[in-house]
Amino acid sequence: MMIYFLVFLFQVLFNIFKTMEIRYTYEQKVKALLYNSVWINLVSLGSTYFSIQRLFAGDWLVVLVYIVGSILGKWMAMTHFDNLKQKLNSYLKKNCRVVKAASMAYTPSRLEGAENEIEK
């Protein structure tokens, strides 16, 4: 059962990374493309290793798991990945503004002015 889970997980990740590879190539993001290629190779090796191991043992159910994981990975990459990315970016931008505003309130120049007012 663990082999099926690993094949399924590796196939989902593989298809997400392959979809992102196409986007990074189109957007000409070379650094992200290179990192993504490393992950593609790792998950494809894992998926191939475990699925072929089960096939040699005569287990044909792994083919179904392989295909379903592939389909689900493509669907997730095409429908949900951008939404999660946009939510994360908006969350980080919102919190970065709050942190920046808080750090601006405690700059040394402002603190010196506050010390002078306290001494008066």
N, CA, C and O atoms as a GROMACS GRO file, in nm:
protein
  480
    1MET      N    1   0.082  -0.120   0.000
    1MET     CA    2   0.000   0.000   0.000
    1MET      C    3   0.087   0.127   0.000
    1MET      O    4   0.052   0.228  -0.062
    2MET      N    5   0.199   0.120   0.070
    2MET     CA    6   0.289   0.235   0.076
    2MET      C    7   0.349   0.264  -0.062
    2MET      O    8   0.371   0.380  -0.096
    3ILE      N    9   0.374   0.161  -0.140
    3ILE     CA   10   0.428   0.180  -0.275
    3ILE      C   11   0.326   0.255  -0.361
    3ILE      O   12   0.365   0.344  -0.437
    4TYR      N   13   0.200   0.221  -0.350
    4TYR     CA   14   0.097   0.290  -0.427
    4TYR      C   15   0.092   0.438  -0.390
    4TYR      O   16   0.082   0.526  -0.477
    5PHE      N   17   0.100   0.464  -0.261
    5PHE     CA   18   0.098   0.604  -0.216
    5PHE      C   19   0.218   0.680  -0.272
    5PHE      O   20   0.202   0.793  -0.319
    6LEU      N   21   0.336   0.620  -0.267
    6LEU     CA   22   0.456   0.687  -0.319
    6LEU      C   23   0.447   0.712  -0.469
    6LEU      O   24   0.483   0.820  -0.516
    7VAL      N   25   0.401   0.614  -0.544
    7VAL     CA   26   0.385   0.631  -0.689
    7VAL      C   27   0.285   0.743  -0.717
    7VAL      O   28   0.309   0.828  -0.803
    8PHE      N   29   0.174   0.743  -0.646
    8PHE     CA   30   0.071   0.846  -0.663
    8PHE      C   31   0.129   0.984  -0.631
    8PHE      O   32   0.113   1.077  -0.710
    9LEU      N   33   0.195   0.996  -0.516
    9LEU     CA   34   0.252   1.125  -0.475
    9LEU      C   35   0.358   1.174  -0.574
    9LEU      O   36   0.358   1.290  -0.612
   10PHE      N   37   0.447   1.084  -0.614
   10PHE     CA   38   0.551   1.123  -0.709
   10PHE      C   39   0.492   1.166  -0.843
   10PHE      O   40   0.542   1.260  -0.905
   11GLN      N   41   0.387   1.100  -0.887
   11GLN     CA   42   0.325   1.138  -1.015
   11GLN      C   43   0.255   1.273  -1.004
   11GLN      O   44   0.261   1.353  -1.098
   12VAL      N   45   0.189   1.298  -0.893
   12VAL     CA   46   0.125   1.429  -0.875
   12VAL      C   47   0.231   1.539  -0.876
   12VAL      O   48   0.216   1.639  -0.946
   13LEU      N   49   0.337   1.520  -0.800
   13LEU     CA   50   0.444   1.620  -0.795
   13LEU      C   51   0.513   1.636  -0.930
   13LEU      O   52   0.544   1.748  -0.972
   14PHE      N   53   0.537   1.526  -0.996
   14PHE     CA   54   0.601   1.530  -1.128
   14PHE      C   55   0.521   1.617  -1.225
   14PHE      O   56   0.578   1.700  -1.296
   15ASN      N   57   0.390   1.598  -1.228
   15ASN     CA   58   0.309   1.674  -1.323
   15ASN      C   59   0.295   1.820  -1.283
   15ASN      O   60   0.284   1.907  -1.370
   16ILE      N   61   0.295   1.848  -1.155
   16ILE     CA   62   0.296   1.989  -1.111
   16ILE      C   63   0.426   2.055  -1.155
   16ILE      O   64   0.425   2.166  -1.210
   17PHE      N   65   0.538   1.988  -1.130
   17PHE     CA   66   0.667   2.044  -1.169
   17PHE      C   67   0.681   2.058  -1.320
   17PHE      O   68   0.740   2.155  -1.367
   18LYS      N   69   0.629   1.964  -1.396
   18LYS     CA   70   0.636   1.974  -1.543
   18LYS      C   71   0.554   2.093  -1.594
   18LYS      O   72   0.596   2.162  -1.686
   19THR      N   73   0.439   2.116  -1.534
   19THR     CA   74   0.358   2.231  -1.573
   19THR      C   75   0.430   2.360  -1.539
   19THR      O   76   0.428   2.455  -1.617
   20MET      N   77   0.494   2.364  -1.422
   20MET     CA   78   0.569   2.483  -1.384
   20MET      C   79   0.691   2.502  -1.474
   20MET      O   80   0.732   2.615  -1.499
   21GLU      N   81   0.748   2.392  -1.524
   21GLU     CA   82   0.861   2.402  -1.615
   21GLU      C   83   0.820   2.476  -1.743
   21GLU      O   84   0.895   2.559  -1.793
   22ILE      N   85   0.703   2.446  -1.793
   22ILE     CA   86   0.653   2.514  -1.913
   22ILE      C   87   0.635   2.663  -1.886
   22ILE      O   88   0.670   2.746  -1.969
   23ARG      N   89   0.579   2.696  -1.770
   23ARG     CA   90   0.559   2.837  -1.735
   23ARG      C   91   0.692   2.910  -1.719
   23ARG      O   92   0.709   3.020  -1.770
   24TYR      N   93   0.786   2.848  -1.648
   24TYR     CA   94   0.915   2.912  -1.627
   24TYR      C   95   0.990   2.930  -1.759
   24TYR      O   96   1.060   3.030  -1.776
   25THR      N   97   0.976   2.836  -1.850
   25THR     CA   98   1.039   2.849  -1.981
   25THR      C   99   0.977   2.965  -2.058
   25THR      O  100   1.049   3.045  -2.119
   26TYR      N  101   0.846   2.975  -2.055
   26TYR     CA  102   0.776   3.083  -2.125
   26TYR      C  103   0.813   3.219  -2.066
   26TYR      O  104   0.832   3.316  -2.140
   27GLU      N  105   0.823   3.226  -1.932
   27GLU     CA  106   0.855   3.352  -1.865
   27GLU      C  107   1.005   3.380  -1.860
   27GLU      O  108   1.047   3.484  -1.811
   28GLN      N  109   1.087   3.288  -1.911
   28GLN     CA  110   1.232   3.298  -1.915
   28GLN      C  111   1.293   3.319  -1.777
   28GLN      O  112   1.383   3.402  -1.759
   29LYS      N  113   1.243   3.244  -1.680
   29LYS     CA  114   1.298   3.246  -1.544
   29LYS      C  115   1.398   3.130  -1.533
   29LYS      O  116   1.361   3.019  -1.494
   30VAL      N  117   1.521   3.157  -1.567
   30VAL     CA  118   1.622   3.052  -1.580
   30VAL      C  119   1.654   2.988  -1.445
   30VAL      O  120   1.660   2.866  -1.435
   31LYS      N  121   1.674   3.068  -1.342
   31LYS     CA  122   1.710   3.014  -1.212
   31LYS      C  123   1.600   2.923  -1.157
   31LYS      O  124   1.628   2.812  -1.110
   32ALA      N  125   1.476   2.968  -1.164
   32ALA     CA  126   1.364   2.886  -1.118
   32ALA      C  127   1.349   2.760  -1.203
   32ALA      O  128   1.315   2.654  -1.152
   33LEU      N  129   1.376   2.773  -1.331
   33LEU     CA  130   1.368   2.659  -1.422
   33LEU      C  131   1.472   2.553  -1.386
   33LEU      O  132   1.442   2.433  -1.392
   34LEU      N  133   1.592   2.595  -1.350
   34LEU     CA  134   1.696   2.500  -1.315
   34LEU      C  135   1.664   2.427  -1.184
   34LEU      O  136   1.683   2.306  -1.176
   35TYR      N  137   1.617   2.500  -1.084
   35TYR     CA  138   1.576   2.434  -0.959
   35TYR      C  139   1.461   2.338  -0.982
   35TYR      O  140   1.459   2.227  -0.928
   36ASN      N  141   1.368   2.381  -1.063
   36ASN     CA  142   1.253   2.297  -1.095
   36ASN      C  143   1.296   2.169  -1.166
   36ASN      O  144   1.239   2.063  -1.143
   37SER      N  145   1.396   2.178  -1.252
   37SER     CA  146   1.446   2.061  -1.323
   37SER      C  147   1.504   1.957  -1.228
   37SER      O  148   1.490   1.837  -1.252
   38VAL      N  149   1.569   2.002  -1.123
   38VAL     CA  150   1.622   1.908  -1.024
   38VAL      C  151   1.507   1.829  -0.960
   38VAL      O  152   1.514   1.707  -0.947
   39TRP      N  153   1.402   1.899  -0.922
   39TRP     CA  154   1.286   1.832  -0.861
   39TRP      C  155   1.216   1.739  -0.959
   39TRP      O  156   1.172   1.631  -0.921
   40ILE      N  157   1.207   1.780  -1.083
   40ILE     CA  158   1.146   1.693  -1.185
   40ILE      C  159   1.222   1.562  -1.195
   40ILE      O  160   1.162   1.455  -1.196
   41ASN      N  161   1.352   1.570  -1.201
   41ASN     CA  162   1.433   1.449  -1.213
   41ASN      C  163   1.422   1.360  -1.090
   41ASN      O  164   1.414   1.238  -1.103
   42LEU      N  165   1.421   1.419  -0.972
   42LEU     CA  166   1.411   1.339  -0.850
   42LEU      C  167   1.278   1.264  -0.840
   42LEU      O  168   1.276   1.144  -0.812
   43VAL      N  169   1.168   1.335  -0.863
   43VAL     CA  170   1.039   1.268  -0.849
   43VAL      C  171   1.014   1.171  -0.964
   43VAL      O  172   0.945   1.070  -0.945
   44SER      N  173   1.067   1.199  -1.081
   44SER     CA  174   1.048   1.104  -1.191
   44SER      C  175   1.126   0.975  -1.166
   44SER      O  176   1.078   0.866  -1.197
   45LEU      N  177   1.245   0.987  -1.110
   45LEU     CA  178   1.322   0.867  -1.075
   45LEU      C  179   1.249   0.783  -0.969
   45LEU      O  180   1.242   0.661  -0.980
   46GLY      N  181   1.196   0.850  -0.868
   46GLY     CA  182   1.123   0.778  -0.764
   46GLY      C  183   0.999   0.709  -0.818
   46GLY      O  184   0.974   0.593  -0.787
   47SER      N  185   0.923   0.781  -0.898
   47SER     CA  186   0.801   0.724  -0.955
   47SER      C  187   0.832   0.606  -1.045
   47SER      O  188   0.765   0.503  -1.038
   48THR      N  189   0.932   0.621  -1.129
   48THR     CA  190   0.970   0.513  -1.220
   48THR      C  191   1.021   0.391  -1.144
   48THR      O  192   0.984   0.278  -1.175
   49TYR      N  193   1.105   0.415  -1.044
   49TYR     CA  194   1.161   0.304  -0.967
   49TYR      C  195   1.052   0.221  -0.900
   49TYR      O  196   1.047   0.099  -0.914
   50PHE      N  197   0.963   0.289  -0.828
   50PHE     CA  198   0.861   0.214  -0.753
   50PHE      C  199   0.757   0.150  -0.844
   50PHE      O  200   0.710   0.040  -0.816
   51SER      N  201   0.721   0.217  -0.952
   51SER     CA  202   0.619   0.159  -1.040
   51SER      C  203   0.674   0.040  -1.118
   51SER      O  204   0.604  -0.060  -1.136
   52ILE      N  205   0.798   0.048  -1.165
   52ILE     CA  206   0.855  -0.066  -1.238
   52ILE      C  207   0.881  -0.183  -1.144
   52ILE      O  208   0.866  -0.299  -1.182
   53GLN      N  209   0.919  -0.152  -1.021
   53GLN     CA  210   0.940  -0.258  -0.922
   53GLN      C  211   0.811  -0.339  -0.904
   53GLN      O  212   0.815  -0.462  -0.898
   54ARG      N  213   0.698  -0.271  -0.896
   54ARG     CA  214   0.569  -0.341  -0.878
   54ARG      C  215   0.527  -0.411  -1.007
   54ARG      O  216   0.467  -0.519  -1.002
   55LEU      N  217   0.556  -0.353  -1.121
   55LEU     CA  218   0.521  -0.417  -1.248
   55LEU      C  219   0.597  -0.548  -1.266
   55LEU      O  220   0.540  -0.646  -1.313
   56PHE      N  221   0.725  -0.550  -1.230
   56PHE     CA  222   0.803  -0.673  -1.241
   56PHE      C  223   0.750  -0.781  -1.146
   56PHE      O  224   0.769  -0.900  -1.171
   57ALA      N  225   0.685  -0.740  -1.039
   57ALA     CA  226   0.625  -0.835  -0.946
   57ALA      C  227   0.488  -0.882  -0.996
   57ALA      O  228   0.424  -0.966  -0.931
   58GLY      N  229   0.443  -0.830  -1.109
   58GLY     CA  230   0.315  -0.872  -1.167
   58GLY      C  231   0.196  -0.792  -1.118
   58GLY      O  232   0.081  -0.835  -1.135
   59ASP      N  233   0.219  -0.677  -1.057
   59ASP     CA  234   0.112  -0.594  -1.003
   59ASP      C  235   0.074  -0.487  -1.105
   59ASP      O  236   0.147  -0.390  -1.126
   60TRP      N  237  -0.040  -0.506  -1.169
   60TRP     CA  238  -0.084  -0.413  -1.272
   60TRP      C  239  -0.167  -0.298  -1.216
   60TRP      O  240  -0.197  -0.202  -1.288
   61LEU      N  241  -0.204  -0.305  -1.089
   61LEU     CA  242  -0.279  -0.196  -1.026
   61LEU      C  243  -0.196  -0.068  -1.018
   61LEU      O  244  -0.250   0.042  -1.016
   62VAL      N  245  -0.065  -0.083  -1.013
   62VAL     CA  246   0.022   0.033  -1.005
   62VAL      C  247   0.011   0.120  -1.131
   62VAL      O  248   0.035   0.241  -1.124
   63VAL      N  249  -0.025   0.063  -1.242
   63VAL     CA  250  -0.045   0.140  -1.365
   63VAL      C  251  -0.163   0.236  -1.348
   63VAL      O  252  -0.156   0.352  -1.390
   64LEU      N  253  -0.269   0.189  -1.287
   64LEU     CA  254  -0.386   0.274  -1.261
   64LEU      C  255  -0.349   0.387  -1.164
   64LEU      O  256  -0.387   0.502  -1.186
   65VAL      N  257  -0.276   0.354  -1.059
   65VAL     CA  258  -0.232   0.456  -0.962
   65VAL      C  259  -0.143   0.559  -1.031
   65VAL      O  260  -0.156   0.679  -1.005
   66TYR      N  261  -0.055   0.514  -1.118
   66TYR     CA  262   0.035   0.601  -1.193
   66TYR      C  263  -0.044   0.700  -1.279
   66TYR      O  264  -0.015   0.819  -1.280
   67ILE      N  265  -0.143   0.649  -1.350
   67ILE     CA  266  -0.223   0.733  -1.440
   67ILE      C  267  -0.310   0.831  -1.362
   67ILE      O  268  -0.320   0.948  -1.398
   68VAL      N  269  -0.374   0.783  -1.255
   68VAL     CA  270  -0.460   0.871  -1.175
   68VAL      C  271  -0.377   0.981  -1.110
   68VAL      O  272  -0.420   1.097  -1.107
   69GLY      N  273  -0.258   0.948  -1.059
   69GLY     CA  274  -0.170   1.050  -1.002
   69GLY      C  275  -0.127   1.153  -1.105
   69GLY      O  276  -0.116   1.272  -1.074
   70SER      N  277  -0.104   1.108  -1.227
   70SER     CA  278  -0.066   1.197  -1.334
   70SER      C  279  -0.179   1.294  -1.369
   70SER      O  280  -0.156   1.414  -1.386
   71ILE      N  281  -0.298   1.241  -1.380
   71ILE     CA  282  -0.414   1.325  -1.413
   71ILE      C  283  -0.441   1.426  -1.302
   71ILE      O  284  -0.464   1.544  -1.330
   72LEU      N  285  -0.438   1.380  -1.178
   72LEU     CA  286  -0.464   1.470  -1.066
   72LEU      C  287  -0.357   1.579  -1.056
   72LEU      O  288  -0.388   1.694  -1.026
   73GLY      N  289  -0.232   1.543  -1.081
   73GLY     CA  290  -0.124   1.642  -1.078
   73GLY      C  291  -0.142   1.750  -1.182
   73GLY      O  292  -0.121   1.868  -1.153
   74LYS      N  293  -0.179   1.712  -1.303
   74LYS     CA  294  -0.203   1.812  -1.408
   74LYS      C  295  -0.320   1.903  -1.371
   74LYS      O  296  -0.314   2.025  -1.388
   75TRP      N  297  -0.426   1.843  -1.321
   75TRP     CA  298  -0.544   1.920  -1.283
   75TRP      C  299  -0.509   2.019  -1.171
   75TRP      O  300  -0.549   2.135  -1.177
   76MET      N  301  -0.436   1.973  -1.070
   76MET     CA  302  -0.399   2.061  -0.959
   76MET      C  303  -0.310   2.175  -1.008
   76MET      O  304  -0.329   2.290  -0.968
   77ALA      N  305  -0.215   2.145  -1.093
   77ALA     CA  306  -0.124   2.248  -1.143
   77ALA      C  307  -0.198   2.352  -1.225
   77ALA      O  308  -0.166   2.471  -1.218
   78MET      N  309  -0.295   2.309  -1.303
   78MET     CA  310  -0.366   2.402  -1.391
   78MET      C  311  -0.474   2.482  -1.320
   78MET      O  312  -0.504   2.594  -1.360
   79THR      N  313  -0.533   2.428  -1.214
   79THR     CA  314  -0.646   2.497  -1.152
   79THR      C  315  -0.615   2.560  -1.017
   79THR      O  316  -0.664   2.668  -0.987
   80HIS      N  317  -0.534   2.495  -0.936
   80HIS     CA  318  -0.517   2.541  -0.799
   80HIS      C  319  -0.384   2.609  -0.770
   80HIS      O  320  -0.375   2.686  -0.675
   81PHE      N  321  -0.283   2.583  -0.847
   81PHE     CA  322  -0.151   2.634  -0.812
   81PHE      C  323  -0.145   2.785  -0.820
   81PHE      O  324  -0.087   2.847  -0.731
   82ASP      N  325  -0.202   2.846  -0.921
   82ASP     CA  326  -0.200   2.992  -0.932
   82ASP      C  327  -0.278   3.057  -0.819
   82ASP      O  328  -0.238   3.160  -0.766
   83ASN      N  329  -0.390   2.997  -0.782
   83ASN     CA  330  -0.471   3.054  -0.674
   83ASN      C  331  -0.393   3.054  -0.542
   83ASN      O  332  -0.396   3.152  -0.469
   84LEU      N  333  -0.324   2.945  -0.513
   84LEU     CA  334  -0.244   2.939  -0.390
   84LEU      C  335  -0.129   3.038  -0.396
   84LEU      O  336  -0.097   3.102  -0.295
   85LYS      N  337  -0.068   3.051  -0.512
   85LYS     CA  338   0.044   3.143  -0.528
   85LYS      C  339  -0.002   3.287  -0.508
   85LYS      O  340   0.067   3.366  -0.444
   86GLN      N  341  -0.119   3.323  -0.564
   86GLN     CA  342  -0.171   3.458  -0.549
   86GLN      C  343  -0.207   3.487  -0.404
   86GLN      O  344  -0.181   3.597  -0.354
   87LYS      N  345  -0.268   3.391  -0.335
   87LYS     CA  346  -0.304   3.410  -0.195
   87LYS      C  347  -0.179   3.430  -0.109
   87LYS      O  348  -0.176   3.516  -0.021
   88LEU      N  349  -0.077   3.350  -0.135
   88LEU     CA  350   0.048   3.362  -0.060
   88LEU      C  351   0.114   3.496  -0.085
   88LEU      O  352   0.161   3.561   0.009
   89ASN      N  353   0.119   3.539  -0.210
   89ASN     CA  354   0.181   3.668  -0.242
   89ASN      C  355   0.106   3.784  -0.178
   89ASN      O  356   0.169   3.875  -0.126
   90SER      N  357  -0.027   3.782  -0.182
   90SER     CA  358  -0.103   3.891  -0.121
   90SER      C  359  -0.086   3.891   0.031
   90SER      O  360  -0.080   3.997   0.092
   91TYR      N  361  -0.079   3.774   0.090
   91TYR     CA  362  -0.058   3.764   0.235
   91TYR      C  363   0.079   3.820   0.273
   91TYR      O  364   0.091   3.895   0.370
   92LEU      N  365   0.181   3.784   0.196
   92LEU     CA  366   0.316   3.832   0.226
   92LEU      C  367   0.328   3.982   0.204
   92LEU      O  368   0.392   4.051   0.283
   93LYS      N  369   0.266   4.034   0.099
   93LYS     CA  370   0.271   4.177   0.074
   93LYS      C  371   0.203   4.254   0.186
   93LYS      O  372   0.252   4.358   0.230
   94LYS      N  373   0.091   4.203   0.233
   94LYS     CA  374   0.018   4.268   0.341
   94LYS      C  375   0.103   4.270   0.468
   94LYS      O  376   0.113   4.374   0.534
   95ASN      N  377   0.163   4.158   0.502
   95ASN     CA  378   0.243   4.151   0.624
   95ASN      C  379   0.375   4.226   0.611
   95ASN      O  380   0.426   4.277   0.711
   96CYS      N  381   0.430   4.233   0.492
   96CYS     CA  382   0.553   4.310   0.473
   96CYS      C  383   0.528   4.458   0.496
   96CYS      O  384   0.614   4.527   0.551
   97ARG      N  385   0.412   4.508   0.456
   97ARG     CA  386   0.378   4.648   0.481
   97ARG      C  387   0.366   4.675   0.630
   97ARG      O  388   0.409   4.780   0.677
   98VAL      N  389   0.307   4.582   0.704
   98VAL     CA  390   0.291   4.599   0.848
   98VAL      C  391   0.427   4.598   0.916
   98VAL      O  392   0.453   4.681   1.004
   99VAL      N  393   0.514   4.506   0.878
   99VAL     CA  394   0.647   4.499   0.937
   99VAL      C  395   0.728   4.623   0.902
   99VAL      O  396   0.799   4.676   0.986
  100LYS      N  397   0.717   4.669   0.778
  100LYS     CA  398   0.790   4.788   0.735
  100LYS      C  399   0.742   4.910   0.813
  100LYS      O  400   0.824   4.991   0.857
  101ALA      N  401   0.613   4.924   0.831
  101ALA     CA  402   0.559   5.037   0.905
  101ALA      C  403   0.604   5.031   1.051
  101ALA      O  404   0.636   5.134   1.110
  102ALA      N  405   0.606   4.914   1.109
  102ALA     CA  406   0.650   4.899   1.248
  102ALA      C  407   0.799   4.932   1.261
  102ALA      O  408   0.840   4.994   1.358
  103SER      N  409   0.879   4.890   1.164
  103SER     CA  410   1.022   4.920   1.172
  103SER      C  411   1.049   5.068   1.150
  103SER      O  412   1.145   5.122   1.206
  104MET      N  413   0.967   5.133   1.070
  104MET     CA  414   0.984   5.277   1.047
  104MET      C  415   0.954   5.356   1.175
  104MET      O  416   1.011   5.463   1.196
  105ALA      N  417   0.865   5.306   1.258
  105ALA     CA  418   0.828   5.376   1.381
  105ALA      C  419   0.943   5.377   1.482
  105ALA      O  420   0.945   5.462   1.570
  106TYR      N  421   1.037   5.286   1.470
  106TYR     CA  422   1.144   5.273   1.568
  106TYR      C  423   1.282   5.293   1.507
  106TYR      O  424   1.377   5.226   1.546
  107THR      N  425   1.294   5.383   1.414
  107THR     CA  426   1.425   5.413   1.357
  107THR      C  427   1.504   5.497   1.457
  107THR      O  428   1.444   5.568   1.538
  108PRO      N  429   1.636   5.492   1.454
  108PRO     CA  430   1.718   5.567   1.550
  108PRO      C  431   1.690   5.716   1.549
  108PRO      O  432   1.692   5.779   1.655
  109SER      N  433   1.666   5.775   1.433
  109SER     CA  434   1.642   5.919   1.428
  109SER      C  435   1.514   5.955   1.501
  109SER      O  436   1.508   6.060   1.566
  110ARG      N  437   1.414   5.874   1.494
  110ARG     CA  438   1.289   5.901   1.564
  110ARG      C  439   1.305   5.877   1.714
  110ARG      O  440   1.245   5.947   1.795
  111LEU      N  441   1.387   5.780   1.750
  111LEU     CA  442   1.409   5.753   1.891
  111LEU      C  443   1.487   5.866   1.957
  111LEU      O  444   1.463   5.900   2.073
  112GLU      N  445   1.581   5.926   1.883
  112GLU     CA  446   1.657   6.038   1.938
  112GLU      C  447   1.564   6.155   1.968
  112GLU      O  448   1.579   6.223   2.070
  113GLY      N  449   1.470   6.179   1.878
  113GLY     CA  450   1.375   6.286   1.900
  113GLY      C  451   1.287   6.258   2.021
  113GLY      O  452   1.250   6.350   2.095
  114ALA      N  453   1.254   6.131   2.041
  114ALA     CA  454   1.172   6.095   2.156
  114ALA      C  455   1.250   6.112   2.285
  114ALA      O  456   1.191   6.152   2.385
  115GLU      N  457   1.380   6.084   2.286
  115GLU     CA  458   1.463   6.100   2.405
  115GLU      C  459   1.470   6.249   2.443
  115GLU      O  460   1.465   6.283   2.561
  116ASN      N  461   1.482   6.336   2.342
  116ASN     CA  462   1.488   6.479   2.369
  116ASN      C  463   1.359   6.528   2.431
  116ASN      O  464   1.361   6.613   2.520
  117GLU      N  465   1.247   6.476   2.384
  117GLU     CA  466   1.118   6.518   2.439
  117GLU      C  467   1.100   6.467   2.580
  117GLU      O  468   1.038   6.533   2.662
  118ILE      N  469   1.153   6.349   2.610
  118ILE     CA  470   1.141   6.295   2.746
  118ILE      C  471   1.225   6.376   2.843
  118ILE      O  472   1.183   6.400   2.957
  119GLU      N  473   1.344   6.418   2.800
  119GLU     CA  474   1.433   6.497   2.887
  119GLU      C  475   1.375   6.632   2.919
  119GLU      O  476   1.405   6.687   3.025
  120LYS      N  477   1.293   6.690   2.831
  120LYS     CA  478   1.236   6.823   2.854
  120LYS      C  479   1.130   6.810   2.956
  120LYS      O  480   1.067   6.910   2.992
   0.00000   0.00000   0.00000
